[in-house]
Amino acid sequence: MLRVLIVSASYGSGHNEAARSLAAEFEAQGARTTTIDHFRDLVHPLFARASRALYYALLRRAPAVWAAAYAAGDRIPSGSLLTFGMSHIGTAGVRRALGELAPDVVVTVHATPATVMSGLVAAGVRVPPHTTVVTDFVAHSQWMASHVDRYCVAAEEVRREFVARGIRRERVAVTGVPVRAEFARRLAPGDVRRQLGLSPRLPVVLVMAGSQGRLGHLDEAVRALVGAERPLEGIVVAGRDERLRVHLERLAAGRAVRVLGYANDVPRLMAAADLLVTKAGGMTLAEALASELPMLLWGSLPGQERRNERFAARAGVALVARSRRELGRHLERALDDPELLAELRSRIDRVRRPDAARRIVTEVLERRPRLV
């Protein structure tokens, strides 16, 4: 039985969601998988918690600092000394895991373990075939390590940029970002709306901002729903922040806007909706594309989310609001113009890859070593 090691990281929920989707597909195809968190399991749990807390603190309180760091990281090679060792952190742990688990192939879904694997190769260490799965709709230098065997990227535009930056074309496969199998199943919107107690006649707007809802300006999105002139029904997913959920419930009181906490049934919520208002996290973008759900992007964070937002705008699959006035205006425009939503859906159909997990697993298995 093929042994697969998947290395992820708990910064946002996207990397781990991708890892879970890939693990499920590998196991469905008869492989045995082990998934580990690079910073928690291979560096130290305290480092993982502290660095994650710092990351979220920067996004909340000093987003410009994160934007500058992200932009600077894109200007230097992934193994450069200017990364101050961060591109090599966990090297000893990765080497130990390779020895103990003896995987036949390795799949990384975060830039740091990808760079560490590449560094081991550069140091003369024999490692299994290694594929890295890029979980955003962008090309960034910190993902581009010299000795990665295969890159799986979200879209042709991303592959072209990898190639332009020196990665050989045959090493980059356009697969999409892996999402749960539930997002690939076509659900009848009318049936889902009945199950959720939603009107079959009014437009339904879904509002999300990932598991850390406070990072996504959800309060302004709720105010836009409440202030909309056109009758609608809204579903707002606040994530794991209970205080935020209570705050949003107060804002929505007396209106047809339902506020939820953390939601496990996002595929059904997306199937029921006519429009998604969200920040441009890579996983949320991939899930919405798989669900054929038009988007209004709002509250995207500097760095990778702003670049995801740019991809979505260029691909014509989303509207983008950069101010509260634009948010309200675009919301009204989308709900008043069915042809606009239909146009967004038609463009989504050209770029969606709901079977990304299967594509990636196929890429890996086709290049698997022969087992004796």
N, C-alpha and C positions, 0 to 999 in steps of 0.2 A: 504493500500500500504506500502510495506517495505521501511523504511527510512534508507539510507546508508550514513555514514559519511566517506569520504576519506581524509586522512591527508597526504600532500606531503611537499616538500621543494624545493626551487629554487637554488640548487647547481648543476650546469650543467643542461642539459635539460632532462636527463633520468628519474628522479623521476616524473616530471610533465607529460612527455609523457606516462609513465606507468599509472599515475592517470587518464589521459584523456581516455586511452584505456579501463580501467576498468569502468569508469563512463559510457561510451558509451554502454558497454556490460550489465551493471546492468540495464540501462534504457531500453535496447532492451528486457530485460527479465521482465520488468514491475515494477522495483524498482524506487524510487525517490532518487536521489543522491545530496549531497552537497560536494564540494571539497574545502578545505581550505589549505593555506600555513602555516605550523607550525610557522616558524620564523617571517613571515610578519604579519599574522593575529592574532596569539596567543601570540607572544612575543612583537614585536614592529617593524614597517616598517624601522625605522632607524637602528635597530639591524640587520635586514635582509640584508639591503644594505651594511652595514659596514662589517659584517661577510662574505658576499659573495665576497666583494672586497678583503678582506684579503685572502680568500681561493684562488682566482684567482692570486693574487700577489705572494703567496707562490708557486703556480704551475709554474708561469712564471719565477720568480727570485730566488727562493730557493726551488727547488723540493726535495732536500735532506732533508730539514726540514720537509716537508709534509710526505715524506717516513718514517722518524723516528717517527713522531707523529702517523701515521697510524699503524706502527709496534708496537709501545708502547701500543696503544689502543687495539690491539689484544691480549695483554698479561694480561689485567686486566678485571674484570667483568664489565658489562655495567653500573651497579648502583654504582660502587666504588667511594669513596671519591676522588680517584686519577684522576677522570675525571673533578675535580674542578667545579662540579655543572652543567656541560654542559649536562649530561645525564638526568637532572631534569628540565632544563630550559623550561619554557612554561607550567609548571604544572597547575598553576592557570588558564591560558587561556584554556587548554584542559578541565579542570573541568567545567569552565564556558560554553564552547561550548557544552559539553555533556548535561548540564542543559537546555540551550536555544534551542538546536536543537533536543534533545530527540531522537537520532538515535536508531534504533533497532540493528544495527551492525556497527562496526568500522573497516575500513581497513587502515592500514598505509603503506606508500611506502618509508619511510625514517627511519633510526635507532632511531633518537632522539624521535619522537612522540611514537614510539613503546615502548621505555624504559619508557617514561612518563606514558603511559597507564599501564604498568606493575607496576610502582611505586604506582599508585593510588590503584591498587588491593592490593598491599602489605600493604598500609595504611588503608585498610578496606573499601575503597570506592566501592560501587557497580557500575560496568561499564558494558556496553553491550558486547556481544561476540566480540572478537578482533582477526583479522587476520593481520599478517604483510607479505608484499610481498618484498622479497629481490631482488634488481634490478641489482645485479652483479652476476657473475658466481663464487663466492667465499663465504666461511664461515668466518665471522669476529665476534669477541666477542661482539662488540658494538651492533650487531643485536640480540644477544641472551639474552633476558630478561626472568626472571623466570616465569612471569605470562602472557605470550602471549598464547592465546588459540590455534593458528594455524600458522605455518610458511609455506609459499609457496616459493619454491626455484627453481633455474634454471635447475638443473640437478641432477642425482643420486649421482654423486661424491660429490656435495655440501651437500645433505642429509646425506651421510655417515659421513661427517666431523661434521655436527651438532650433530648427534647421538654420535659420538666419544667424543664430548665435553660435553655430559651430557643431551642433549635434547632428550626426549622420542621419539622413532621412529614414533609412531602414531600421534604425533603433527606436523610432517614435511611431506608435500606433494610436490612431484616433479611435477610442473606445467609448467615450463618455465617462461620466463620474458614476461609480456604482451606487445604486439606491436599492432599497428593499424591494423584494419581488412584488409586494402589494401595490406599488406604484405603477407597475406595468400592466396590471389587470384593469380592463375597462369596466367601470361601474356605471350603471344607469343613474344619471343625476336625479331624475324624478324619484326613483326608489330610495336613494340615499337621503334625499330631502324629507321624504315621508318618515323614514326611520329616525331622523334627527328632529322631527317636529317643525320643519321649516316650510314656509309658504311655497307652493309650486309656481306662483305668479310673480312674486317680487324678486328683484335681483339680490343675490347673496354675495356679500363681500367678506372675505376671510382676511384677518390681520394677524401677522406673526412677526417675531423677531428672534427666532431661535430659542434655545433653552435659557439663555440669559436675557430675558425680555427687557430688562431695564436699559440695555445698550441700544435699543432700537427706536426710541422716541414714540413709543406706543400711545402715550397720552395724547399727542398731537393727532395721531391717526384716529383715535376714538373721537376726539373733538370734530374731526372732519366728517366722520360717520354721523355723529349727532347733528351736525349743522347742515347736512346734505338736504337740498330742496326736494330731491326725488325720493319717494318712499323706498326703503330697502330693508334688508335684514343683515345684521352683522354678527360675525363670530370672531372674537378676539382671544388669542392664545397668549397668556401672560408668561408662560414658562414656569420656572421653579421658584419665582419670587412671589411669596404670598402677600407681602405688603403691597407690591405692585398690583396684584390681582384685586385686592380690596379697593385700592385707589381708582383703578379703571372701572370697577363696578359702580363706584360713586359717580364718576363722570358720565356713565351710560345709563344711570337710573332713569326709569320711565320711558326709555326708548327701546326699539326692537333690536337691541345689541346685546348679545350673550357673551359674557366674559368667562373664560375657562382658565384653569391653571395649566400644569404640564399635561400635554395631550399625547396619548399613544395611538390615536386613530387618525393621524394626519392624512393618510391616503383617502379616507372617507370624507374628511372635511374638505380636502381639495376637490374631490369629485363633486361635492355639492355646490361649490362656489363658482361664480361667474368671473370673479376678479380676486387676485391676491395682492394685498398691500404688505410689503415686507422690505427689510434691508437685504442686500445682495450677498448673503452668505453662500458659499459654493454649494453646500449640500441642499439648502432650501431652493436655490436656483435649479439644481438638477432634478429635485423632486417635482417642482412645478412644471418643468419641461416634460418630464415623464408623464405627468397628469394632464398635459395639454391645457394648462391653466394660465391665461394671460396675467401679467404682473404690472403693478404700479410700484416702482422701487422708491423707497423713502427711508431716510435715516441710515443709509449705508455708512459704515465706518471707513475712515481713511485706510489706505493700504490695499490689501487684496480685495476687500469688498467694493471699493470704488472702481477697481479694475474689472471686477466681475460685472459691475453695473455698466461700465463702458462696453464690455462685450455684448451684454443683453441689448443695449440701445442700438449698437451697430448691427446686430442680428435682427433687429426689428421685432423682438419678442416681448418687449416691456416698454412702458412709459416711465419717465424718470422725473421725480419732483425734488427740487433742492431748497424749497422754502414752503412755509405753511400755506401761502397763497397758491403756489403751484400745486400743492397736494390737493387742496379743495377743488381747484379748477380741473385738474386731470381726473379726479374722481368723478365729478359731474359729467365731464366729457365722455369718459368710458361708459358710464351707465346710460347716457342719453344716446349713444351711437353704437347700435348693435353691429354695424358694418366694421367699425374700428376693432371691436373685440374679435370679430370673425377674421379680420386681416391678421391680427396678432396670432390667432390660433393657426392660421395657415402657415405662417412663418415658423411657429414653434414646430410644426410637423416636419419641417426641413432639417431641424437641428436636434430634435429630441432623440435620445438613445436610452430607452427604458430597459434595454437588455445589456447595459454596460457591464454588469457583474459577469454575465455569461461570456461576453466578448473578452474580458480581461482574463478570466480563467482559461478560456480557449487559447489565448496568446501564451499563457504560462505553460499550459500542458503540452502544447505543440513543440515547445522547446525544452521539455523536461528531460532530465538525464535518463538513460536506459537503466532500469533497475535489474540487478542480477539475481 
